[in-house]
């Protein structure tokens, strides 16, 4: 907790819905979102924006925002004029600004308070915390000296400020040494201002501060340190420092799930990267380049080829030679699968659909030891004749193990990014090597022979995007089955709330700025529309950073609400509030698209210019829903706006889609 919040009494001028509202709730729920009534939250938000006198709506909205870690926006509501500017509200706003890392703004509010009111000892302690956040321990000592040791909180804060003044290095070392999980969000943000002042532009000190914050997952605070490092990079070996800043900025953006923002930072530096960081840069590029808003399919191919060439040079693989296989008439085809067991709630494994009399399937599990058991692992194990646990083998040893099993065809299902083991294929452990659409683009490899797809997912004019040959199936290639808890599709929510609610089933990493801008245009053009997004995350900074991006795109606070998801069925329940779903681009939905349609929610998508931009459209086409597929961004907006005005079509799809998907 930041400071001396206390429940308001009945005599207070601030009451919500006729009862006292406790501002302590503002700073609670750091790692858990309390159950909410979405419709009530949005109703309060709308009333607050439409009326300058609805005090209950304003306070309810402040609480809802703060519980979602949107402290800056909650503070903005309190400053909007509909809430009386009495001391309690000002204190609340100062603490919200402090929690948001706006130390100077919090101190400015403190100055206003002190200009009009005399502070009690308890309020002086709160004021001292704000001054500490603004990196002014001297002011803390002066303020608290008059209180003495009678108040334990004052004595502790006085000792902290005294230690900072007497030995800033020792105080900074104590802050930086705190283990993850022991440094609350507000305390971290309070410390950032002090750490910046302590570093005083020193590159090494700033880098220590950045590393500590980044390690603890405080992305927004780490980004503030990077900005300070940018300012100090003008001296010394500026180019080397710029490279370090760029690499770490990419890392922070990835940790904040802002992948599309990380791509231009990475690509601007990758060709100038020194040998010290090139492998890491290339690994990042192979993972996140497909999420770049302005990267074409041909450019993706070039990025993957050049990045792989660099990584190959470091690994120096030696391709195996293979004898002619025995005739298939006398045996089963031996089919190897590189796979990750991750307990996925989705049955997304193509080898489940096979003829066991003709095909023997051997799994090489690369991410889990044999001792790991789970329902997901047991379900996946049932798809294979043999399971080889290979997580502790390096690429050369794993390639040798595959070769020793006499595999005829090797399929890599390990995806792209964390856990990827596609580099094993560079040893060519099997005579025929294949990838599936778990890869986000071409591998760029000369030893991968085929990419399995369908004609809608990769049309013939996209063949030039791939170094592999494309084998096209005559039907959609996405086998999908959800094992989530069944949730009965809800009735169209617009009938209950009297407005259209948009949402998106996309995972957090796919939410690009260009998609957010398009969503804002759609919501603005549909009267009284709103947008809801539910993300499976327990990282407050991820949601706070995402909310900043929505606000930067022009969303008003009453037009959008972001929710953290915890249970497997939270996403399905969120869809009960959504009339129309909107796909992301350039990286579209895949499994979540199917689940969205299964709940009866129509999903507007578009034919993307690359593999990752066509997953949803391929499903829609297979379901006969071509009218939901746009040709470009402008058409995407127009189709969504037109659909919002077609209540008959929305009602029909709500009842028809679940059965059509099944």
N, C-alpha and C positions, 0 to 999 in steps of 0.2 A: 504494500500500500504506500501511496505517496505521502499522504498527510492526514490531518485530523478531520476527515469527513465524519459527520455525525448525522443521524436521522433528523429530518426536519420535524419540528413540533407542529401541532395543529394551529398554533398562533402564527406560524410563518406565513409570509405573503405568497409562498409558492406551494400550491397544492395541485395534484393531478386527479381528475375524476372524483373530486370531493374527499380524497384521502391523502394522507401525507406520503410523499414520494421520497425514497431514501437514496441520496446521491452516492452512498457507498457502493450501490450496485454498479455504478459506472465503472469502477476499477476492478470489479470481480470478473470471473469467467475468462481468465487469461488463456486457459487451455480447453475450455469446454463451453459449447454454446447451449444456453438454456432453451428448452422448448418454447417456440413462439407461434403465434397466430399470424401468418404472413399477411393475410388480408387486413388484419387490424393494424399491423405495422405500416402497411402501405396507405391505409386510410388516414392514419395520423399524419404521415408524411405529406399526403395531398392536402389535408386540411391546413397544415402548417404553411404550405406554400401559397394556398389560396386566401388565407385569412391572417391578418397581422394581430388578431386578438385571441386566437385559440391557444391558450396557455397549456391546457391539458395535452393537446396534440403535440405542441412543441416539446414539452418535457418527455412525453412518451417516445418521441422520435429521437431525442437526445440519448435516452437510455438505450434504445434499440441500436443506434449507431455505435455507441461506446462499447456495448457488449460484443460488437463485431470488430473491435479494435480500430474503428474509424474515428479516432479521437479528434483529429483535426476538423472533420466535418461536424462532429457533435459540438465542438467549440464554436464553429461558425453559426450553427443554429442559435446558440445562446447569444451570439452577438448581433442577430438579425433584427432585433428590435421588439419582438412580440413578448419577450420575457423581461419582466421588470429587472432593472439593473441594480438590485440590492446587493449587499455584501455577500450573501450566500451564493447567488448566481455568479458573481464575479470570482469568488474563490473556486467554484466548480469549473468555470471556464479556464482559470489559471492552471488548474491541475490537468485538465484535458489537453491544454497546449503543452504542458510539461511532458505528459505521456506521449504526445505526438512528436517530441523532439524539438519543439519550437520554444527554445529556452528564452530567447530575447523577447518574444511576444508574451510569454508568461510573465516575464519581469515587467513589461510595460503595463500589463493589467495590474500587477502588484503596485506599481507607482500610482495608478489611478485610485486604487483602494486606499492607500496610505494618505493620499491627498485629501480624502473626505472623512476617513474614519481612523480612530485610534485602535491599534491592534491589541488584542488580548495576548497573554503569554502563549496560549495554544496557537493563535494565528501567527505570532512571531516565529514560532518554530516552522510553520508551513512556509512563511516567507523566506526563512533561511534555506529551506530545501530548494526553493526556486533560485535563490542566489547561488547556491552550490551548483545547480544545473547550468547556470550561466557563467560558470567558471570564475566565481568571485568569492573565494573562501575568506578573504579579508573582511568583506561585508558581513559574512556569517559570524565571524568572531565579534565584530562590533555589535551586531544586533543581539547576539545571545549573551554577551557579557553581562547585560543588565538583568537577565533572568536568573543567572546563577545555577547552582547544582540541584535546586529543588525539583526541577522537572527532569526525570531520567532521559526523556527523548532529547531535551535540549542539551544535556550533558554529553550524550553520545554524539550528537551532531557537532557540538563544539569540539570534541576530541577529534572527530574526522577532519574538520576544517583546520584545526591546529596542526594535525599531522601533515596535511597537504601543504600548509604554508612552511612548516619547518623542514620537510623533506618531500618535495614533490615527486622525486624519483621513487622513493619508497612507497608513496601512496599510489602512484601509477602502477608500480610493480604488483601491489596487492590487488588492484582492480583487474589487471591483465591476467593474473594467475588464477582467478576464480574458475572453477570447473563448470562445464556446461550443465545447465539445469539448476545452478545455484545463483544465477544472476537474473533476477526478475526483469521483465521487459522495461518497466518504468525506470528501474535503477540503472539499467544499461544506457538508456537514452540520457538519463541525467549525467552519467559518467562521460558520455561522448564529448560534451562541451568542455569538461575538465581535461580530458585527454588531449583534445585539440590544443587547448591553451598550454598544457604541459609540453607537447611536442614542439610548439612554437616554430613550425615550418621545417623541423628536422626530419629528413627523409626516413632514416632508420627508425626513429621513434614512431612516426606516422604508420610505417609498415607494421610495426609490432601491434599498434592499436587496431589496424585493419585486420590483421590475422586473427586476433583474439575475438573480435566481433563477428567476423565471417565464420569462424569455427563454431560459434554459438548460434548461428543461423539468424543473426540480426541484420538482414540484408539492407534495410533502409539506412541504418546507422553505419554499416560498413561502406555503403555508397557515399555517405557524407565524408568519411575519411578518405576515400579514393579521390573525391573532388579536391580535398586539401592536398593530397599527393600530386594531383595534376598541377596545382598552383606552384608547388615546390620543385617540380620536375624541370623548370626552366634553368636551373643551375645544375652543375655536375654533368654526368653522362646522360644527357637528356634523351637520346634515342633509346638507350637501354632501359631507362626508366619508363618511357612511353610504352615500350613493349610489355613491361611488367604490369603497368596499369591496365593496358588493354586486356591482357590475359586474365587478370583478376576481375576486371569489370565483366568479362564474359562469364566467369565462374559465379559471380554474385547474381547476375541476371538469370543464369540457369537455376541457381538455388531459389531465386524468387519466382521461378516458373515463367519468366518473361523471355522465352526462347526467341521469339521473332525479333525482339530488340537486341538480343545478343549477336545475331547473325551479321548485321552490318559492321559491328565493332570488330568481330573476328575477321571478316573478309578484308577489311581495310588494312589489316596488319599481317595477314598470313604470308604474303609474298615477301615481306621484309623481315620475317622472323629469323632470328639467329638459331644456330644449331642447338643451343641450350634448351630452347622452348619449342622447336619445330614439331617434334613428335606429339607433344601435348596439343599444340595448335591443330595439327592434322587430325588427331583423334576427335577433338571438339568439332572440327569442320565436317567430318564424316557423319557425325551424329546430328548436328543442328542445322546444317546448310539446307536440308529439305524444308525447313520451316521459314526460310527467308521470304519476305513478301515480294521481292523484286528479282529473285534468282530463277532463271528459266530452266527448263529441263536439260537443254544443251549445256548450260553453265554448270548445272549440278553434275553432269557427267564429267566435265573437265575437272571440277573440284575433287570429285571422288577419285579420278584417275591420278591426279597429281599428289593428292594426300596419301593414297595407297602406295604410290611409288616411293615416297619418302619413308613410310613405315616399313615397306618391304626391304629397303636398303638397310635399315637398322636391324631387322630380324634375319635377313639373309636366308630365306627358306630354300630348300632344295627339293624340287618336285620328284615324286616317286615315279618309277616306270611300272607299267602294268602289263601282265600277260593277257592274252586273249581269254575271256571267261569261258567256262564250260557251257555247253549248249543248254538252253533253258528247258528243252523238252525233257531233260532228265532230272531237273531240280527246280526249286522255287527261286525266284529273283530275290537277291539279298539286298534289302533296302535299309540304309542307315539314316538316322535322324539325329542331328545336333539339336538339343533342346534344353530349355531352362524350365525347371519346375518351380512355380511361384504360387501355387494354390490359387490360380486364377478362378474367379467366379464364373467364367465363361468357358464353355467347351469349344475350343477354337483350334482343334487339332485335326488336320486333314487326313492323317493316316488312320483315323478311326474308320473311315469309309474305304474298306479294302476287301479283297478276296483272299482269305488266309491260306487257301489251297494253292494260290499262285504267288503269294508275296510274303516273304519273311521280313519282319521289321525289327531292327535292333536300335534301341535308343542309347545315345551317349549323353548323359545328363551332366551339364557343365557347371551348375551353380549350387549343387547340394550334395552333402555326403549321404551315404546309405542309411545312416541313423536318423535322418530327418523323415518324419512321417506326418502326413496331413491328408485330409479328405481329397484335396486337389491332387496330391501326388499319387494316392492310391487310384484315383480315377484315371489319371494319365498313364499309370503303369499298365492298366488293363488294355491299352491300345497297342502294346508291344509284345513280341515274343521273348525278347531278351532286353534287360536293362543293364547298362554299364555305367557305373558312377565314375566320372572322370574330372571332377571339379579340382582335384589337386594335381592334375597333369598340365605341364606347359604345352605350348602349341605343338612342338616337335614330338613330344611323347604321345599326345592325343592323336596326332596324325598317324603315328606308327601303330597305335592301338586300332584305329579304324582300318588301316591297311591290313593288319594281322587278322581281322575278322572277315576279310575277303568281300568287302562291300562292293556291289555292282553300281549302285546309284546312291549318292549321298545328298540328303536334303537338309539345308541349314534353316532351322526355325528359331534361331536365337535372337532374331530381331536386329535392331540397330541402336547402339548406345550402350548403356550399362548392361553388362553381362554378355555382350556380343562376343562370339568366338569365331566369326567368319574368317578371321585371319588364319585359322587352321586349314582352310581350303587352299591356301597358297602353297602348301606342300603337295597338293593333289593326292590326297589319300585314297580317292576313289576314281575310277576311270571316267565316270560321268558325275558332274556336280551341278546341283540345282538349288535355286533359291525360290522363295515364295513371297507373297506380298507382306510378310512381316518385315522385309527390308523397305526402307522409306524411299529408296531410289536405286539406281544401278550400284553394284559394288565397285565398278571401275576395274574389275579384275579380268585378266586374260585367261584364267584357269577355271572360271565359273561358266558353265556351258549354257544353262537354260534358266529362264525366269518363268514360273507358272503364273498365268493370269487369265483373263477373259477379254473378249473383244471390246467390251465397254470400258473396262478398267485401263487397258492399254490399247488404244486404237492403232492401226498400222502406221499412221503418220507420226506416232510417238516412238517408233522403233529406234530412231536415231538418238534417243535419250539414254540408251542402254548399250553396254558392252556385251551383255548376254543376248542370246537369241530368245525371243518370246514364244513360248508354247501357249496357245490360246485354247481354253476350254469353250465348248459351245454354250455353257450356261454360267451363271454367276459362280465365282470360285470361292465365295466366302461361306464356309460351313459354320453355323453359329447356333449355340444353344445356351440359354442362361440358366444357371442354377441358383440365382437369387430367389429369395422368398417371393412367392407370388403376391402381387398387389393388384387388387381389382381396379381396372381403369376407371377413373373418376368421370363424372359428368362434365360437360364443357364449363369451365369455371366462369366464363363471361356472364352466364345466366345468373350466377349468384352475386357477382361483384359489379356487374353493369359496365364492364370495360374489357378490352383485350389485354391479355397478359402474354408477352413473348418470353422466351427462354432459350437456352442452348444446352444440348446434351454433351457438348465437347469437353474433353479433359482439359485441365488448367493449362497445360503446356501448349495447347493448340490455339489458345485465345490470342489472336494477333491484334495489333492496333488498327489495321485496316478493317478487320471484322468488327471491332468495337465501334469504329466510326460509321460503318454501314448500319449497325444495329441502332445507333443513336438517330440516324436519318430516318429509319423506319418508325421508331417509337415517336419521333417528333411529328411525323406526318399522319399518324393514327391518333385521333382525339382521345385524350385521357389514358393512353396506353402506358404500360409499365413493362419492365424487364426484370426477370429474376434469374439468378445463376447460383447453382449449387456445386461446390467443389469438394472432392474428398481430400481434405488436408487438415492437419493439426498444427500448421505453422502460421501463427498470427501475422507474421510479416508478409507471407505470400498473399493473404487476402487484403491486407492493408495496401500493399503495392498495387494489386489489381484494382482496388477501389480508386486509387490515385489515377490509374490509367483511364478508368471510366469517366472520372471527373474531367481529366484533361481533354477527353474527346467531346465534352460538352453535355454529358448527362447531368440533369438536376438530381438532387438527393431524393426527390419524390418519384423519380422515374426508374430507379434501379435499387435492388437490394441483393446483397451477396450473402450466401449462407455456407457455412462449413458443414460437410457431410461426414458422418461417423459410421453409421450402419450400412450394410450392403443394400438395404432397401430404401435408404433415404432418397436416393436419386429418383426412384420410381414414385415415391410419395411427392417429391417436388414437382414431378410432371403433372400431378393432379391439379396444380395451380396454373398450368401453362395451356394456353389455347393454341399457340403456334410456336413451333421450335425453329430455330435458325442455326444453320450449319456455320462452322468456321471455315476460313480459307486464308492462306493457300493450303493448309493441312486440315482436311475435313474429318468428320467423325467416321467411325467404323463400327465397332461393337456397340457403342452407346447409341448409334443411329438406329440399329435394329431394335434395341430395347425401347427407345423413344417411340418408334412406330408400333411396337407391340402394345404400348399403353394407349394407342389410339390418337397420338398427337402427330399431326402432319408436320413434316420437316422440310423446309425450303433450303435447297442446296444449289449448286451450279457445277457445270462441267469444268473442272480445273484444267490447268495447263501442264499438270504433272501427275504422277502416280498418286501421291498423297492427297491430291485435290479431287479425286474421283471416286473415293470409297462410297460415300453416301449416294451420289448420283447413280452408281451402279446398282445399289440396292433398290433405289426408287424405280429405276427402269425395270428391274426384275419384277417389281410389284405392280407394274402398269401405272405408275404415278409420274409420268413424264412431265405433266403440267407443273410439278413442283421443282423442276430442274431448270435453272436459269442458264443463259449463255454467257453472261458477264456480270460484273458487279452492279451496273445500273439496272439490268433486267432482274437481278436478285432482289433489289430494293422494291421494284415495281410489283413483282409477283407477291412479295410478302404483304405489301400495302393492300393490293387487290384482294388477297385471301382474307385479310382482316375484315373486309366489308362484305364477305360472302358467308353469312351465318348458316345458310342451308348446307353449303359444302362442308363447313366445319363440323356441323352436327352429324352429317352422313359419315364422314371419315372417322369421327370419334367412335361410332358404333361398328363400322366395317373393318377398320384397319387391324384390330387385334386378331380377328379370324383370318384375314388375308395374310398376315405375317406368319401365323401358325401353319 
